[in-house]
């Protein structure tokens, strides 16, 4: 199993910045993809950003130019640096990881979520 622990959420005013962190632990052979998803009240969970083991990134159009995702491979940690935050960014942010187990099978894991609230 893979455990993902997020941190860094909180209350921030519009235009502010925040950095989210997610650290993976447990038993697995490799982490192939790590990403961030978010879910606002009454809305479907959506991809915010993801990054592959090769460093390829993908962002939702709504966050391009404002959010940056990056990984620390040694720490098995993914970060989401968010700037110019808007009220529409308010959501629970979930860390996601696609891993390959020692049995060569892929699995998909989720963190517990961290609340980001953008409000004055």
C-alpha positions in Angstrom: 0.0 0.0 0.0 0.9 3.6 -0.6 0.2 6.3 1.9 0.0 10.0 0.8 0.1 12.8 3.4 -0.7 16.3 2.3 0.0 19.6 4.1 0.0 23.3 3.4 -3.6 24.1 3.0 -5.2 27.1 4.8 -6.9 30.4 4.4 -5.4 32.9 2.1 -6.6 36.2 0.7 -7.2 36.7 -3.0 -3.9 37.3 -4.8 -2.0 35.4 -2.1 0.1 32.3 -2.4 0.3 28.9 -0.9 2.5 25.8 -1.2 1.0 22.3 -0.8 3.2 19.3 -0.1 2.5 15.6 -0.4 4.8 12.9 0.7 4.5 9.2 -0.3 5.4 6.3 1.9 4.8 2.6 2.0 5.8 -0.3 -0.1 6.2 0.2 -3.9 8.7 -0.1 -6.6 8.3 3.3 -8.2 6.2 6.4 -8.4 5.2 7.0 -12.0 2.9 10.0 -11.7 2.0 12.4 -8.9 -0.6 15.0 -9.1 -3.0 17.3 -7.5 -6.8 17.2 -7.8 -9.3 19.5 -6.3 -13.0 19.3 -5.5 -15.1 22.4 -4.7 -18.5 22.1 -3.0 -21.1 20.9 -5.5 -18.6 20.3 -8.2 -16.8 17.3 -9.7 -13.3 16.5 -8.7 -10.9 17.8 -11.3 -7.2 17.5 -12.2 -5.2 20.5 -11.2 -1.7 19.4 -12.2 0.4 16.3 -12.5 4.0 15.4 -13.1 5.5 12.2 -14.4 8.7 10.5 -13.3 10.3 12.0 -16.4 9.3 15.5 -15.3 6.5 16.0 -17.8 3.9 18.3 -16.4 0.2 18.9 -17.2 -2.0 21.7 -15.9 -5.6 22.6 -15.9 -6.2 25.6 -18.1 -7.6 27.5 -15.2 -4.3 27.3 -13.3 -1.8 27.7 -16.0 0.7 30.4 -15.3 -0.3 30.6 -11.6 0.4 27.1 -10.3 3.6 25.1 -10.5 4.0 21.5 -9.7 7.4 19.9 -9.0 8.8 16.9 -7.3 11.7 16.0 -5.0 12.5 12.4 -6.0 14.7 11.8 -3.0 12.0 12.8 -0.6 9.2 11.2 -2.6 7.4 14.4 -2.3 5.4 16.5 -4.7 4.7 20.2 -4.3 2.1 22.5 -5.7 3.1 26.2 -5.5 0.1 28.4 -6.0 0.3 32.1 -6.6 -2.3 34.8 -7.6 -5.0 32.7 -5.9 -8.6 33.4 -6.7 -11.8 32.6 -4.8 -12.6 30.0 -7.5 -9.5 28.1 -6.3 -11.2 27.3 -3.1 -11.5 23.5 -2.8 -10.2 20.5 -1.0 -7.0 19.6 -2.7 -6.1 15.9 -3.0 -2.8 14.4 -3.7 -2.8 11.5 -6.1 0.0 9.0 -7.0 0.2 6.3 -9.6 2.7 3.7 -8.4 4.1 0.4 -9.6 4.3 -2.2 -6.9 6.9 -4.9 -6.3 4.6 -7.2 -8.1 4.8 -5.0 -11.2 1.1 -4.0 -10.9 0.0 -0.3 -11.0 -2.1 1.2 -8.3 -3.6 4.6 -7.7 -3.6 6.2 -4.3 -5.2 9.3 -2.8 -4.3 11.5 0.2 -6.9 12.6 2.7 -7.1 16.1 1.2 -6.2 19.5 2.5 -8.5 22.5 2.5 -7.6 25.6 0.5 -9.8 28.6 1.1 -9.3 31.8 -0.8 -11.3 34.6 0.8 -10.9 38.0 2.2 
